[in-house]
């Protein structure tokens, strides 16, 4: 393992800002793994820490194939993580909305440019990312429909779901989108959680990464068997929207299969305790996303259901 600093900048009041990377194996740049880019992505950096342990062990066991190099960047935004703030502390900008970056621009643009210059040289890239809304997911792999997406290779992770999404204008500044445009096979992996650690879900992502490395000629070993993945467009998800604001109580966990008319969540009046609304499943399917904040606004897509195939 080789440790390096791929980007640094001075700070007026604190220690220098540094983005560290760890390299395993030697030769062609085959895979780069990127951890948390936002300050509350604790699950994502936890997964990276456990991946680091695995990568060091695989290196000791001489499992890396000759001429293959893997890089892992546990955190692109350690400063925000240190103070528990999701976005950049000074101007509240999101680094994952700054790619491919601009070396003469604002701080987050410079960070994005410095990191992207390193990552885009790799053949494959995995980003451990989170959703813009707080909540839990059914673990899956996701990518943008740019015309360069490699859906077939995404099946190598062994996840039960592969989500493809047509990019919106604001998506053109994300890491996943720009890596694909620069001809890197890029994949966003979603764990169950974001701001809390779920070791069971983390283990699934580590096993899926190992499987991907084996099937793509990076790591020696035998890939674990997996069922055929269901590939679907993000727009196929059914949103269960609230009409009332209040205290939010989920009744069905993410990744759970529910029947039509199953109650999925309740909204309570925070003062009287009266039930203001119950969200019911409109069809048989899987709870793909479930909000986990204690409060919910009206007209929020608090639950996303993936209906069973017809």
C-alpha positions as CSV (number, residue, x, y, z in Angstrom):
1,X,0.0,0.0,0.0
2,X,1.2,3.5,-0.9
3,X,-0.3,6.6,0.8
4,X,-0.2,10.0,-1.1
5,X,-1.8,13.4,-1.0
6,X,-3.6,14.0,-4.3
7,X,-4.9,17.5,-3.4
8,X,-4.1,20.1,-0.7
9,X,-4.7,23.7,0.0
10,X,-3.8,26.1,2.8
11,X,-6.3,27.2,5.4
12,X,-6.3,30.5,7.2
13,X,-7.3,29.3,10.7
14,X,-6.8,25.5,10.7
15,X,-4.4,22.9,9.4
16,X,-4.0,22.5,5.6
17,X,-6.9,20.8,3.8
18,X,-5.7,17.5,2.3
19,X,-7.3,14.7,0.3
20,X,-5.5,11.4,0.8
21,X,-5.4,8.4,-1.5
22,X,-4.1,4.9,-0.9
23,X,-2.8,2.8,-3.8
24,X,-2.7,-1.0,-4.0
25,X,-1.0,-3.1,-6.7
26,X,1.1,-1.7,-9.6
27,X,0.5,-1.2,-13.3
28,X,-2.5,0.1,-15.3
29,X,-5.0,2.2,-13.4
30,X,-7.9,-0.2,-13.3
31,X,-10.2,0.9,-10.4
32,X,-10.7,4.0,-8.2
33,X,-13.0,3.9,-5.2
34,X,-14.3,7.3,-3.8
35,X,-15.8,7.6,-0.3
36,X,-17.6,10.4,1.4
37,X,-17.9,13.7,-0.4
38,X,-20.3,15.2,2.0
39,X,-19.8,15.8,5.7
40,X,-22.7,13.5,6.9
41,X,-21.7,10.5,4.8
42,X,-20.5,8.5,7.8
43,X,-21.6,5.1,6.4
44,X,-19.7,5.8,3.2
45,X,-16.4,6.5,5.0
46,X,-17.0,3.5,7.3
47,X,-17.3,1.3,4.2
48,X,-14.1,2.7,2.9
49,X,-12.3,2.0,6.2
50,X,-13.5,-1.6,6.0
51,X,-12.5,-1.8,2.3
52,X,-9.1,-0.6,3.3
53,X,-8.7,-3.4,5.8
54,X,-9.8,-5.9,3.1
55,X,-7.5,-4.4,0.4
56,X,-4.5,-4.6,2.8
57,X,-5.3,-8.2,3.5
58,X,-5.7,-9.1,-0.2
59,X,-2.4,-7.4,-0.9
60,X,-0.8,-9.6,1.8
61,X,-2.3,-12.7,0.3
62,X,-1.0,-11.7,-3.2
63,X,-4.5,-11.6,-4.7
64,X,-3.9,-8.6,-6.9
65,X,-3.3,-9.7,-10.5
66,X,0.0,-8.4,-12.0
67,X,-0.2,-5.1,-13.7
68,X,-3.4,-3.9,-12.0
69,X,-3.6,-0.9,-9.7
70,X,-6.5,0.1,-7.4
71,X,-6.8,3.5,-5.6
72,X,-9.1,4.3,-2.7
73,X,-9.9,7.9,-1.6
74,X,-11.8,7.5,1.7
75,X,-12.9,11.2,2.0
76,X,-12.9,14.1,-0.4
77,X,-14.4,16.4,2.2
78,X,-12.8,15.7,5.6
79,X,-13.2,19.3,6.8
80,X,-17.0,19.2,6.7
81,X,-17.1,15.7,8.2
82,X,-15.0,17.0,11.2
83,X,-17.7,19.6,12.0
84,X,-20.7,17.5,11.1
85,X,-21.8,19.7,8.2
86,X,-23.1,18.1,5.0
87,X,-21.7,20.7,2.6
88,X,-18.7,22.9,2.4
89,X,-18.6,24.9,5.7
90,X,-17.8,28.4,4.4
91,X,-20.3,28.8,1.5
92,X,-22.5,25.7,1.8
93,X,-21.6,24.4,-1.7
94,X,-21.7,20.7,-2.6
95,X,-18.4,19.3,-4.0
96,X,-20.4,16.7,-6.0
97,X,-22.0,19.6,-7.9
98,X,-18.6,21.0,-9.0
99,X,-17.2,18.5,-11.5
100,X,-15.1,18.4,-13.6
101,X,-14.0,21.4,-11.5
102,X,-12.1,24.6,-12.3
103,X,-8.5,25.0,-10.9
104,X,-8.8,28.8,-10.8
105,X,-12.4,28.9,-9.3
106,X,-13.9,28.8,-5.9
107,X,-12.5,26.4,-3.3
108,X,-14.9,23.5,-4.0
109,X,-14.3,23.9,-7.7
110,X,-10.6,23.7,-7.1
111,X,-11.0,20.6,-4.9
112,X,-13.1,18.9,-7.6
113,X,-10.6,19.8,-10.3
114,X,-7.7,18.4,-8.4
115,X,-9.5,15.2,-7.5
116,X,-11.0,14.7,-10.9
117,X,-7.6,15.0,-12.6
118,X,-6.5,11.9,-10.7
119,X,-9.7,9.8,-10.9
120,X,-10.4,10.2,-14.6
121,X,-7.3,8.3,-15.5
122,X,-8.8,5.1,-14.1
123,X,-10.7,2.6,-16.3
124,X,-13.4,2.0,-13.6
125,X,-14.6,4.1,-10.7
126,X,-16.9,3.4,-7.8
127,X,-18.5,6.3,-5.9
128,X,-20.0,5.5,-2.5
129,X,-22.7,8.2,-2.4
130,X,-25.9,9.4,-0.8
131,X,-29.3,10.7,-1.7
132,X,-30.3,14.4,-1.4
133,X,-33.1,13.5,1.0
134,X,-32.3,11.8,4.4
135,X,-33.5,8.2,4.3
136,X,-32.7,4.5,3.9
137,X,-32.3,2.7,0.6
138,X,-32.5,-0.8,-0.7
139,X,-28.8,-1.3,-1.7
140,X,-28.2,-0.9,-5.4
141,X,-25.9,0.4,-8.1
142,X,-26.9,3.5,-10.1
143,X,-25.6,5.3,-13.1
144,X,-26.5,8.1,-15.5
145,X,-27.8,7.5,-19.0
146,X,-25.2,9.4,-20.8
147,X,-24.7,7.1,-23.8
148,X,-21.5,5.8,-22.3
149,X,-23.0,3.9,-19.4
150,X,-22.0,0.2,-19.1
151,X,-25.1,-1.5,-17.7
152,X,-23.8,-5.0,-18.5
153,X,-20.7,-4.5,-16.4
154,X,-22.8,-3.1,-13.5
155,X,-24.3,-6.6,-13.1
156,X,-20.8,-7.7,-11.9
157,X,-21.5,-6.2,-8.5
158,X,-24.2,-8.8,-7.9
159,X,-26.8,-6.3,-6.6
160,X,-30.4,-7.2,-7.1
161,X,-31.1,-3.8,-8.6
162,X,-29.5,-1.6,-11.3
163,X,-30.9,1.9,-11.6
164,X,-30.4,4.0,-14.7
165,X,-31.4,7.6,-14.7
166,X,-31.7,10.2,-17.4
167,X,-29.6,13.1,-16.2
168,X,-31.1,16.5,-15.5
169,X,-29.2,19.7,-16.1
170,X,-27.8,19.9,-12.6
171,X,-26.5,16.3,-12.9
172,X,-24.0,17.3,-15.5
173,X,-21.7,18.6,-12.7
174,X,-21.7,15.4,-10.7
175,X,-18.7,13.0,-10.5
176,X,-20.6,10.0,-12.0
177,X,-21.7,12.0,-15.1
178,X,-18.3,13.5,-15.8
179,X,-16.4,10.3,-15.4
180,X,-18.6,8.6,-18.0
181,X,-18.1,11.5,-20.4
182,X,-14.4,11.1,-19.9
183,X,-14.8,7.4,-20.8
184,X,-14.4,5.9,-17.3
185,X,-16.9,3.2,-16.4
186,X,-18.5,4.9,-13.4
187,X,-20.9,3.4,-10.8
188,X,-22.6,4.9,-7.8
189,X,-23.2,2.4,-5.0
190,X,-26.0,3.1,-2.5
191,X,-25.9,1.6,0.9
192,X,-28.9,1.3,3.3
193,X,-27.9,4.3,5.3
194,X,-25.9,7.6,5.2
195,X,-25.6,9.4,8.6
196,X,-25.5,6.3,10.7
197,X,-23.3,3.2,10.4
198,X,-24.9,-0.1,9.3
199,X,-22.2,-2.8,9.4
200,X,-24.4,-5.4,7.7
201,X,-25.2,-3.2,4.7
202,X,-21.5,-2.2,4.6
203,X,-20.5,-5.8,4.3
204,X,-22.7,-6.2,1.3
205,X,-21.0,-3.4,-0.5
206,X,-17.5,-4.7,0.3
207,X,-18.5,-8.2,-1.0
208,X,-20.0,-6.6,-4.1
209,X,-16.7,-4.6,-4.7
210,X,-14.7,-7.8,-4.3
211,X,-16.9,-9.6,-6.8
212,X,-16.6,-6.8,-9.3
213,X,-12.8,-6.9,-9.0
214,X,-12.7,-10.6,-9.5
215,X,-14.9,-10.6,-12.6
216,X,-13.0,-7.7,-14.1
217,X,-9.6,-9.3,-13.8
218,X,-8.2,-7.2,-10.9
219,X,-8.3,-9.7,-8.1
220,X,-7.7,-13.4,-7.9
221,X,-10.4,-15.5,-6.6
222,X,-13.8,-17.0,-7.3
223,X,-16.8,-14.7,-7.6
224,X,-19.7,-15.4,-5.3
225,X,-22.9,-16.4,-7.2
226,X,-25.6,-13.8,-7.6
227,X,-29.2,-13.6,-9.0
228,X,-29.9,-11.8,-12.2
229,X,-30.3,-8.1,-11.4
230,X,-33.5,-6.2,-12.2
231,X,-32.6,-3.2,-14.4
232,X,-35.0,-0.3,-14.3
233,X,-35.3,3.4,-14.9
234,X,-35.5,5.7,-11.9
235,X,-38.8,7.1,-13.1
236,X,-40.4,3.7,-12.6
237,X,-40.3,4.2,-8.8
238,X,-43.7,5.1,-7.3
239,X,-43.5,8.1,-4.9
240,X,-45.8,8.1,-1.9
241,X,-46.2,11.8,-1.1
242,X,-47.4,13.3,2.1
243,X,-50.3,15.9,2.2
244,X,-49.6,16.8,5.8
245,X,-46.6,17.9,7.8
246,X,-45.7,16.5,11.2
247,X,-43.8,13.8,13.1
248,X,-42.9,10.9,10.8
249,X,-43.1,7.3,11.8
250,X,-42.0,4.6,9.3
251,X,-43.9,1.3,9.4
252,X,-41.9,-0.6,6.7
253,X,-38.2,-0.7,6.5
254,X,-36.2,-0.1,3.3
255,X,-35.7,-3.3,1.2
256,X,-38.9,-4.8,2.7
257,X,-41.4,-6.4,0.4
258,X,-45.0,-5.2,1.0
259,X,-48.4,-6.0,-0.3
260,X,-50.8,-3.5,-1.8
261,X,-52.6,-1.4,0.8
262,X,-49.9,-2.1,3.5
263,X,-49.4,1.0,5.7
264,X,-45.8,2.2,5.1
265,X,-45.7,5.3,7.3
266,X,-47.8,7.5,9.6
267,X,-47.7,11.3,10.1
268,X,-48.6,12.5,13.6
269,X,-49.6,15.9,14.9
270,X,-46.6,16.9,17.0
271,X,-48.7,18.4,19.7
272,X,-51.9,16.4,19.9
273,X,-50.5,13.1,18.8
274,X,-53.4,12.6,16.4
275,X,-52.6,10.6,13.3
276,X,-52.9,13.1,10.4
277,X,-52.2,10.7,7.5
278,X,-51.2,7.1,6.7
279,X,-49.2,6.3,3.5
280,X,-50.3,3.0,2.0
281,X,-48.5,1.0,-0.7
282,X,-50.4,1.4,-4.0
283,X,-49.1,-1.9,-5.3
284,X,-47.2,-5.1,-4.3
285,X,-43.5,-4.2,-4.3
286,X,-40.3,-3.3,-2.5
287,X,-39.8,-0.3,-0.3
288,X,-36.9,1.1,-2.3
289,X,-36.5,4.3,-0.2
290,X,-37.9,5.3,3.2
291,X,-37.4,8.7,4.8
292,X,-35.8,8.5,8.2
293,X,-36.1,12.1,9.5
294,X,-38.3,12.5,12.5
295,X,-40.2,15.4,10.8
296,X,-41.7,15.6,7.4
297,X,-43.1,18.4,5.2
298,X,-46.3,18.3,3.2
299,X,-46.0,17.1,-0.4
300,X,-42.7,15.2,0.3
301,X,-41.9,12.0,-1.5
302,X,-41.3,10.2,1.8
303,X,-41.5,6.6,0.4
304,X,-40.5,5.3,-3.0
305,X,-41.9,1.9,-4.0
306,X,-40.6,-0.4,-6.7
307,X,-43.7,-2.3,-7.9
308,X,-43.4,-6.0,-8.7
309,X,-43.0,-6.8,-12.4
310,X,-46.4,-7.2,-14.1
